[in-house]
Amino acid sequence: MVNAGLALTAVLLLFVMERVTGRIQINEGRGWDGVDYSNMLNRWDHGTVDTSLRPLVVVANRPVYRLTRDPVTAFRLMNFLYIGVLCFAVCLLFDRYSSDVAAKVLLVLNLFVTIALAKYVAFYPVLIDAGALALVVLAIYFIVAGKRPLAAVAVAAAILAREFAIATIAFGVVRDLRRRVPVWVIAATYAPAIVVWFSWRTMVVQRWARDGREPLGYSALIDNLEYWKDPFFVALFVYFALTIFGGVSLLVLARFGTALRQCLREPEWAVYGGLVLVAAAMGDADLWRYLAYLLPAAVVLFAVCAGHAPPLTLRGAGKASMWRWIVTGALVCVATIATQRPFQAMDVKAYFLDWFPYYIQQGENVPLPTLPALWPVWGWRFLMTTGLLWLLAVSAPVSADDAVV
């Protein structure tokens, strides 16, 4: 009942943010990539070669599109479903690592007002990431829970929703090897997803080859590493990695020792997170859209970090520790509000200045007559994030294990 209630809360938060955020007006509300996804509602190859590689969420949206005859409405309505499923999956995954209900509530209330999970969906609904993230978290949960047939199906589905889901295969294989699962069982679980991925990719490549188009290749990803020569790009990558989930991700970094020990106990989390980080580092200026796929690792590490000492489950905690964790919980919320600005009204200028500032730095692909100034806005944000991280680090109680690090 608690998980269902939290899922409903996440849906209501998205509804509220829709009302205060506004809606993107570019291309009749479809945005940029959304034009391709909306075209795919009619046929999978009506988008681009790259969007054709991730058809599943679009296909799932087709029945609602046939009823509404409007792509924006179809995506918007389905996003409510995806956010509800995503939140429920987050809660199930959290429950595998912590029984602290208060910490879970804190997690949900912060996660589902972040840009990556909810605010972006509210402003720009014609995208596939809400559904893809729901499938990725479900796949990880089924793997962790030992529900092998469901894991095999969920991983294969996630692969067709977004390429980042390939990291779920690596997660599952490393986890099974650590647990000494027979190789034939590992192969039976994850080989179908690999076959599905390569079969679909081959069909897509053959279809688009007739038009002389190829999907994004490894050479282009390697070329994107040139961005790392720009200190501002590096600073933005670090900023979005720290704040991708608001106060949730900042708390995990503040309790780095606890998080690291969890990754040493279960190295599959380090493998999964490392693959996503590498993929994001080789991406382009859409930094946090890629970093969002760190969500399963962030949920587990938050569960471990928030429940390691007696923070929100106050049984056995002294008054000093109790108050320190109340302060820490409040700081988590403050950090989320400060870095995510969940109830800020959005327009195209704020869209690029706040969410995609590196496009402004490049001076291209920004449909504005005058480029907004990046400074001092981003200077203050870097400084604010540093201060919030420090406050979270000094406010959280230090457990005996942390003292050993």
VENHU-V348677 format. One record per pair of residues at least 6 apart in sequence whose C-alpha atoms are under 7 Angstrom apart, sorted by the first residue. I is the first residue (numbers start at 1). J is the second residue. D is the distance in whole Angstrom. If there is no record, write none. Layout:
i: {I	I}
j: {J	J}
d: {D	D}
//
This chain:
i: {3	3	4	6	7	7	7	8	10	10	10	10	11	11	11	13	13	14	14	17	17	17	17	18	18	20	20	20	21	21	21	21	21	21	22	22	22	23	23	23	24	24	24	24	29	30	30	31	34	34	36	36	36	37	37	37	38	39	39	40	40	40	41	41	41	44	44	45	49	49	49	49	49	50	50	52	53	53	53	54	54	54	55	55	56	56	57	57	57	57	61	61	61	64	65	65	68	72	72	75	75	76	79	82	82	82	83	85	86	86	89	89	90	90	93	94	94	94	97	97	97	98	98	98	100	100	100	102	103	103	107	110	110	110	110	111	111	112	113	113	114	114	114	114	115	116	116	116	116	117	119	132	132	132	133	135	135	136	136	137	138	139	139	139	140	142	142	142	143	143	148	152	152	155	155	156	156	156	158	159	159	159	159	160	164	167	167	168	169	170	171	171	171	171	173	174	175	176	205	208	221	221	222	224	224	224	225	227	228	233	237	239	240	241	242	242	243	243	243	244	244	244	246	246	246	246	247	247	247	247	248	248	249	250	251	251	252	252	252	252	254	254	254	255	255	257	257	258	258	259	259	263	263	269	273	273	276	276	276	277	280	280	280	285	285	285	286	309	310	311	311	312	314	321	324	324	324	325	325	327	328	328	328	331	335	352	353	353	359	359	360	360}
j: {88	91	88	108	84	87	88	84	83	84	87	112	80	83	84	112	113	118	122	119	122	342	343	122	123	343	344	345	122	123	343	344	345	346	123	345	346	29	123	124	31	123	124	347	72	72	126	124	126	127	46	47	48	47	58	127	71	46	47	46	47	58	58	59	62	52	55	52	204	208	213	214	215	215	216	204	160	201	204	160	161	162	160	161	160	161	128	131	132	161	74	75	78	74	71	74	74	125	126	125	126	125	130	130	131	134	130	134	133	134	137	138	137	299	141	299	300	303	300	303	304	303	304	307	307	312	313	312	306	312	248	246	248	333	336	117	245	118	119	342	245	246	340	342	340	244	288	289	292	130	342	158	161	162	293	154	158	158	165	296	154	151	154	155	168	148	150	151	151	172	189	189	190	168	193	192	193	196	165	165	166	193	197	197	276	272	275	272	190	272	268	269	271	272	186	268	268	186	214	214	282	283	282	282	283	284	282	233	234	358	287	382	288	291	249	250	249	250	339	288	291	292	335	336	339	340	332	333	335	336	302	332	298	389	332	392	259	301	302	305	389	392	393	305	393	402	405	305	402	301	305	269	270	297	294	297	291	293	294	291	287	290	291	356	358	359	356	399	317	322	325	325	322	397	395	396	397	396	397	395	392	395	396	392	388	360	372	374	365	366	366	371}
d: {6	6	7	7	5	5	5	6	7	6	7	6	6	6	6	7	7	6	6	6	6	7	6	5	7	6	7	6	7	6	6	6	4	5	6	6	6	7	5	6	6	6	6	7	7	6	6	7	5	6	7	4	6	6	7	7	6	5	6	5	5	7	6	7	6	6	6	6	7	6	7	7	6	5	7	7	7	6	7	5	5	5	6	6	6	5	6	6	7	6	6	6	7	5	6	5	7	7	6	6	5	5	6	6	5	6	6	6	7	4	6	6	7	7	5	6	6	6	7	6	7	6	7	7	7	7	6	6	7	6	7	7	7	6	6	7	6	6	6	6	6	6	5	7	6	7	7	6	6	7	6	6	5	6	7	6	5	6	6	6	7	5	5	5	7	7	6	5	5	6	7	5	6	7	6	7	4	7	6	5	6	7	6	7	7	6	6	7	6	7	5	7	7	5	7	5	6	7	6	7	5	6	7	6	6	6	6	6	6	7	7	7	6	7	6	6	6	6	7	6	7	7	6	4	6	6	4	6	5	5	7	6	6	6	7	6	7	6	6	6	6	6	5	6	7	6	6	6	6	6	7	6	5	6	6	7	7	7	6	7	6	5	6	7	6	7	6	6	6	6	5	7	6	6	6	6	7	6	7	7	6	6	6	7	6	7	7	7	7	7	7	7}
//
